[in-house]
Amino acid sequence: MNKRFLPAMATYAVLALLAAVTLDGLLRTAVWILLAGLAVKTWIAYKAGW
């Protein structure tokens, strides 16, 4: 497993938790969608072997 994959996913999770605690409403949803998109992009790059 790539050494940077798990820390990247953990960072996305921490940012999502911080957004849940500090933000509300539409802004929180937008941040979650952004983080989910970045996590999916990271996972795709990991599976492609980059």
C-alpha positions as CSV (number, residue, x, y, z in Angstrom):
1,M,0.0,0.0,0.0
2,N,1.2,3.4,-0.8
3,K,2.6,5.2,2.3
4,R,0.7,8.4,1.5
5,F,-2.8,6.9,0.9
6,L,-3.9,6.2,4.5
7,P,-2.6,9.5,5.8
8,A,-4.5,11.3,3.0
9,M,-7.7,9.5,3.8
10,A,-7.3,10.1,7.5
11,T,-6.8,13.8,6.8
12,Y,-10.0,13.9,4.8
13,A,-11.8,12.2,7.7
14,V,-10.4,14.7,10.2
15,L,-11.4,17.7,8.0
16,A,-14.9,16.2,7.6
17,L,-15.2,15.9,11.4
18,L,-14.0,19.4,11.9
19,A,-16.5,20.7,9.4
20,A,-19.3,18.8,11.2
21,V,-18.4,20.4,14.5
22,T,-17.7,24.0,13.3
23,L,-20.0,24.5,10.3
24,D,-23.7,24.2,9.7
25,G,-26.2,24.2,6.9
26,L,-25.3,24.6,3.2
27,L,-21.6,25.4,3.8
28,R,-21.1,22.1,5.8
29,T,-22.7,20.2,3.0
30,A,-20.6,21.9,0.4
31,V,-17.4,21.1,2.3
32,W,-18.4,17.4,2.7
33,I,-19.1,17.1,-1.0
34,L,-15.7,18.7,-1.8
35,L,-13.9,16.3,0.6
36,A,-15.8,13.3,-0.7
37,G,-14.8,14.3,-4.2
38,L,-11.1,14.6,-3.2
39,A,-11.3,11.3,-1.4
40,V,-12.7,9.5,-4.4
41,K,-10.1,11.2,-6.7
42,T,-7.4,10.0,-4.3
43,W,-8.8,6.5,-4.2
44,I,-8.9,6.3,-8.0
45,A,-5.3,7.5,-8.3
46,Y,-4.3,4.9,-5.8
47,K,-6.1,2.1,-7.7
48,A,-4.5,3.3,-10.9
49,G,-1.1,2.9,-9.4
50,W,0.0,6.6,-9.5
